[in-house]
Amino acid sequence: MAKKKNPIDPSGEFIKVLEKQRKEMEKIAKPFLEYPKRMEKIVKPFLDYQQRTEKMSKPILEYHQKLLEE
């Protein structure tokens, strides 16, 4: 009986293929998963500006509302 030098383990090969596919899927999905973080970074200055202007304009609007009620 002759022994094989490199016996192929089918389950080991299958696991290697699955691991390779997982890495490829992660590579493809990475930009989609990072998109919300990038958008938050871009939009945050605008939201901060909006909040600051609302705080500054609130007393003015309240004063005008008070004048209209009189």
C-alpha positions as CSV (number, residue, x, y, z in Angstrom):
1,M,0.0,0.0,0.0
2,A,1.3,3.3,-1.0
3,K,0.7,6.3,1.3
4,K,-0.3,9.6,-0.1
5,K,2.2,12.3,0.7
6,N,-0.3,15.2,1.1
7,P,-3.7,13.9,2.1
8,I,-6.3,16.5,1.4
9,D,-8.6,17.2,4.3
10,P,-12.0,18.1,2.8
11,S,-13.3,19.8,5.9
12,G,-10.1,21.8,6.2
13,E,-10.3,22.9,2.5
14,F,-14.0,23.8,3.0
15,I,-13.1,26.0,6.1
16,K,-10.4,27.7,4.1
17,V,-12.8,28.5,1.3
18,L,-15.4,29.9,3.8
19,E,-12.7,32.0,5.5
20,K,-11.6,33.4,2.2
21,Q,-15.2,34.2,1.3
22,R,-15.8,35.9,4.7
23,K,-12.7,38.1,4.2
24,E,-14.0,39.1,0.7
25,M,-17.4,39.9,2.1
26,E,-16.0,42.0,4.9
27,K,-13.8,43.9,2.3
28,I,-16.9,44.6,0.2
29,A,-19.1,45.6,3.1
30,K,-16.6,47.8,4.9
31,P,-17.5,51.0,3.0
32,F,-21.2,50.5,3.7
33,L,-20.6,50.0,7.4
34,E,-18.3,53.1,7.6
35,Y,-20.8,55.3,5.7
36,P,-22.9,56.4,8.8
37,K,-19.7,57.4,10.7
38,R,-18.5,59.5,7.7
39,M,-21.9,61.2,7.3
40,E,-22.1,62.0,11.0
41,K,-18.6,63.6,10.8
42,I,-19.7,65.7,7.8
43,V,-23.1,66.7,9.1
44,K,-22.1,67.4,12.7
45,P,-20.8,71.0,12.1
46,F,-24.1,71.9,10.4
47,L,-26.1,70.5,13.3
48,D,-24.0,72.4,15.8
49,Y,-24.4,75.6,13.9
50,Q,-28.2,75.1,13.8
51,Q,-28.3,74.5,17.5
52,R,-26.3,77.6,18.2
53,T,-28.4,79.8,16.0
54,E,-31.6,78.4,17.6
55,K,-30.3,79.3,21.0
56,M,-29.4,82.8,19.9
57,S,-32.7,83.4,18.1
58,K,-35.0,82.0,20.8
59,P,-35.0,85.2,23.0
60,I,-35.6,87.3,19.9
61,L,-38.6,85.2,18.9
62,E,-40.0,85.2,22.4
63,Y,-39.7,89.0,22.5
64,H,-41.5,89.4,19.2
65,Q,-44.2,86.9,20.3
66,K,-44.7,88.9,23.5
67,L,-45.0,92.1,21.4
68,L,-47.6,90.5,19.2
69,E,-49.7,89.4,22.1
70,E,-49.9,92.9,23.5
